[in-house]
Amino acid sequence: MLSVANIYADCAIKLMVADGPPFYFKDKTGNWTGLVIDHASAVITEAGCKIIYRMAPWGRALRLLEDGELDMMGLLSITDERKTFLNFIGPHYQETIKLLVAEKSDYQIRKHEDLKNLPQKIAFFRGSWYGKRIENLRKDKSFAKKIVLLSGASETLTTVEKIRMGRISGGFWAVVPGILKSDTYKGLKFHPFVINQDPVYFELSKKSVKSPHLTNFRKLWSVSRQEVNLKESCKNTNKLFKPLFEEKFLQQDLFEVGSSSKMYQ
């Protein structure tokens, strides 16, 4: 058990969730689980707080955090813009972004500037943070014209099909173990060039989560890092996740979760 004492008996934390295994998903009994859920729960419940799960699209979740209508979410990179309305705890995961492309493609990409030479457009998730090099590239008008912004689940499967058919060159996707085994992504691959790699954090709304709650959460996180075994958590999550793999990937927006989000646009 974690050793930091509870300081509030009456506390509820609204935690952002989405269909995004292995980070967020429901088990066969309908309970939320996954890597983000496991590690957030270790802190929230030990603080004596209950968890209220709230589903929201990525960009909307950021707005809710800024307004104090959502308290916490995971998988975000730190940016100067976000620091104005969020506090960060972690990191809890190392995220890698690559270009999802058609399996038959042979794009020559050795540096970020080579992305400007791709023949078709590139899909970005709205509000996503892909690193400073991509932010600088977006200032180039010719590159900016190549960007197609995606808003949510309804556009993900359509975009995957467009990539497969060669109607767009690819999309910036988070690399998650096993995703290419899904029939949804049949005929696709990740280009080996790494677009961005960043640690991602839990974020708490400055408007709704005040000190001493914030201080307590940070203390509990430092303890939970020692007591919550990440490898064991991954092993347990994979046991639950593997039987659901094909079913879960067919109808969801995994990669809006996988892409750590910048400020909404």
C-alpha positions in Angstrom: 0.0 0.0 0.0 1.1 3.6 -0.6 2.1 5.3 2.6 0.9 8.9 2.1 -2.1 9.6 4.2 -5.5 10.6 2.8 -6.3 14.2 3.4 -9.8 14.5 1.9 -12.7 12.1 2.5 -15.0 13.9 0.1 -13.2 14.2 -3.2 -14.2 13.2 -6.8 -11.8 13.5 -9.8 -13.3 13.7 -13.3 -10.8 11.6 -15.4 -10.9 11.7 -19.2 -11.3 8.3 -20.9 -11.7 7.1 -24.4 -11.7 3.8 -26.3 -7.9 3.5 -26.8 -6.3 0.2 -25.7 -3.9 -0.5 -24.2 -4.1 2.9 -22.5 -7.9 3.0 -22.0 -10.5 0.3 -22.6 -13.3 -1.5 -20.9 -12.9 -5.1 -19.8 -15.5 -7.8 -20.4 -17.4 -6.7 -17.3 -17.6 -3.2 -18.5 -15.1 -1.6 -16.1 -12.5 0.9 -17.3 -9.0 -0.4 -17.3 -5.7 0.1 -19.2 -2.2 1.5 -18.5 -3.4 5.1 -18.0 -6.3 4.0 -15.9 -4.2 1.7 -13.7 -1.6 4.4 -12.9 -4.1 7.2 -12.4 -6.2 5.0 -10.1 -3.2 4.2 -8.0 -2.9 7.9 -7.1 -6.5 9.0 -7.1 -7.9 6.2 -4.9 -5.0 6.4 -2.4 -5.7 10.1 -2.1 -9.2 9.1 -0.8 -10.9 10.4 -4.0 -13.4 8.6 -6.1 -13.0 8.5 -9.9 -15.7 9.8 -12.3 -14.9 8.7 -15.8 -15.8 11.2 -18.5 -15.5 10.4 -22.2 -14.6 13.3 -24.5 -12.8 13.9 -27.8 -9.2 15.0 -27.4 -9.6 18.6 -28.3 -12.8 19.0 -26.3 -11.1 17.4 -23.3 -8.4 20.1 -23.4 -11.1 22.8 -23.4 -12.8 21.1 -20.5 -9.6 21.0 -18.5 -9.0 24.7 -19.2 -12.5 25.5 -18.0 -12.3 23.3 -14.9 -15.0 21.0 -16.1 -12.6 18.1 -16.3 -9.9 17.5 -13.7 -7.4 15.1 -15.1 -6.2 13.3 -18.3 -3.1 11.4 -19.4 -0.7 11.2 -22.3 0.0 14.9 -22.8 3.4 16.4 -23.6 4.4 19.6 -21.8 4.2 22.8 -23.8 4.4 26.5 -22.8 0.8 27.0 -23.9 -0.5 24.2 -21.7 1.4 25.3 -18.7 -0.9 28.3 -18.4 -3.9 26.1 -17.4 -2.4 22.7 -16.5 -0.2 21.2 -13.8 1.7 18.1 -14.8 2.6 14.9 -12.9 4.9 12.2 -14.3 6.1 11.3 -16.9 4.2 8.0 -17.2 4.9 6.9 -20.8 7.3 7.5 -23.6 5.4 8.2 -26.8 6.7 7.6 -30.3 5.1 9.2 -33.4 5.7 7.8 -36.9 4.1 8.1 -40.3 1.4 5.5 -41.0 1.7 4.7 -44.7 0.6 2.1 -47.3 2.6 -1.1 -47.1 3.6 -0.8 -50.8 4.9 2.7 -50.4 8.6 3.6 -50.5 8.9 7.2 -49.4 12.4 8.5 -48.9 12.3 10.3 -45.5 15.6 10.8 -43.7 14.8 14.2 -42.1 11.7 16.2 -41.3 12.1 18.5 -44.3 11.7 15.4 -46.6 8.0 15.4 -45.5 7.5 18.3 -47.8 8.3 16.1 -50.8 5.5 13.6 -50.2 3.2 13.4 -53.2 -0.1 13.6 -51.3 -1.5 15.2 -48.1 -0.7 14.1 -44.5 -3.2 13.5 -41.8 -2.8 15.3 -38.4 -5.1 14.9 -35.4 -6.5 18.2 -34.5 -4.8 19.6 -31.5 -1.9 17.1 -31.5 1.6 18.0 -30.6 4.2 16.4 -32.9 7.3 18.2 -31.7 9.1 21.5 -32.4 10.4 20.4 -35.8 6.9 19.8 -37.1 5.7 23.1 -35.6 8.4 24.9 -37.5 7.6 23.0 -40.7 3.9 24.1 -40.3 5.1 27.7 -40.7 6.1 26.8 -44.3 3.1 27.6 -46.4 3.8 24.8 -48.9 3.9 22.2 -46.1 0.9 23.7 -44.3 -1.2 23.0 -47.5 -0.4 19.3 -47.2 -2.0 19.0 -43.8 -5.4 17.4 -43.3 -6.8 17.9 -39.8 -8.8 15.1 -38.2 -11.2 15.8 -35.4 -12.3 12.4 -34.1 -13.4 8.8 -34.3 -15.7 9.3 -37.3 -12.7 10.3 -39.5 -10.2 7.8 -38.4 -11.3 4.7 -40.3 -12.0 6.9 -43.4 -8.4 8.2 -43.2 -6.9 4.8 -42.8 -8.7 3.7 -46.0 -7.4 6.8 -47.8 -3.9 5.9 -46.8 -4.3 2.3 -47.9 -5.6 3.5 -51.3 -2.9 6.1 -51.8 -5.3 9.0 -51.7 -3.2 10.6 -49.0 0.5 9.9 -48.3 0.0 9.0 -44.7 -0.9 10.1 -41.2 1.0 10.9 -38.0 0.1 8.0 -35.6 1.3 6.9 -32.2 3.2 3.7 -32.3 1.3 1.2 -30.0 2.5 -2.4 -29.8 0.4 -4.8 -32.0 -1.7 -2.2 -33.8 -0.8 -3.4 -37.2 -2.2 -6.9 -36.4 -5.7 -5.5 -36.6 -7.6 -6.1 -39.8 -8.4 -2.4 -39.7 -4.8 -1.6 -40.5 -4.2 -4.4 -43.0 -1.9 -3.3 -45.8 -0.4 -0.5 -43.7 3.0 0.0 -42.0 4.9 2.5 -40.1 7.7 4.3 -41.9 10.9 3.9 -39.9 11.6 7.6 -39.6 10.7 8.9 -36.1 8.6 12.0 -36.3 8.7 12.8 -32.6 9.4 11.1 -29.3 8.4 12.7 -26.0 7.6 11.7 -22.5 3.9 12.2 -21.7 2.3 13.2 -18.4 -0.8 13.2 -16.4 -2.3 16.7 -16.4 -4.5 18.3 -13.8 -6.7 21.4 -14.4 -5.4 24.5 -12.5 -8.9 25.7 -12.3 -10.4 22.7 -10.6 -7.6 20.9 -8.8 -6.2 23.2 -6.1 -3.5 22.8 -3.5 -3.3 20.8 -1.2 -4.9 18.2 -3.5 -2.2 18.9 -6.1 0.5 18.6 -3.5 -1.0 15.3 -2.3 -1.3 13.9 -5.7 2.4 14.7 -6.5 3.5 13.0 -3.3 1.4 10.0 -4.1 2.8 9.8 -7.6 6.4 9.8 -6.3 5.5 6.9 -4.0 3.4 5.0 -6.6 6.3 5.1 -9.1 8.2 2.9 -6.7 5.3 0.7 -5.6 3.3 0.2 -8.9 5.3 -2.1 -11.1 5.0 -0.9 -14.7 6.0 -4.2 -16.2 3.5 -6.1 -14.1 0.8 -3.5 -15.0 1.6 -4.0 -18.7 1.4 -7.8 -18.3 -1.9 -7.6 -16.5 -3.3 -5.2 -19.0 -2.2 -7.3 -22.0 -3.9 -10.4 -20.5 -7.2 -8.4 -20.6 -6.5 -6.6 -23.8 -5.4 -9.4 -26.1 -8.7 -11.3 -26.3 -10.5 -8.0 -27.1 -7.9 -6.9 -29.6 -9.6 -7.4 -32.9 -13.0 -6.4 -31.6 -11.8 -3.2 -30.0 -9.7 -2.0 -33.0 -12.4 -2.2 -35.5 -14.6 0.6 -34.3 -12.5 3.2 -32.4 -10.3 6.1 -32.5 -7.2 4.7 -30.8 -4.7 7.1 -32.2 -6.4 10.3 -31.0 -5.6 8.9 -27.6 -2.2 7.8 -28.7 -1.2 11.2 -29.9 -0.3 13.5 -27.0 -2.2 16.6 -27.6 -1.1 20.2 -27.9 -3.5 23.0 -27.4 -6.7 22.6 -29.4 -6.8 24.6 -32.6 
